Amino acid sequence: MGMERVRIAAVAVLLASLLACGGPSGGDGASGSNGANGVNGANGASGSGGNPLVRTDAEAAGKNCPQGGWAVRVGLDANQS
């Protein structure tokens, strides 16, 4: 009879914990304040080779783009024109 009471008590505790944990979630709390800004990094090395160029071209449907679209081409202006 004593083991039966232990089993009943264990089941009751299990059910109570499941029911207590199954309630609806509350809303989000307020956002915290922003942190301090970090230190700026060192400047990068000077570029060489000319100014950057960007060009877009219509791309017909085919191997590069099955549905067609736009090709974006980038490079450096080698002759500075």
Sequence and secondary structure as in RCSB ss.txt:
>XXXX:A:sequence
MGMERVRIAAVAVLLASLLACGGPSGGDGASGSNGANGVNGANGASGSGGNPLVRTDAEAAGKNCPQGGWAVRVG
LDANQS
>XXXX:A:secstr
 HHHHHHHHHHHHHHHHHHHTTS                         S  EEEEEEEE SSSS TT EEEEEEE
E TT  
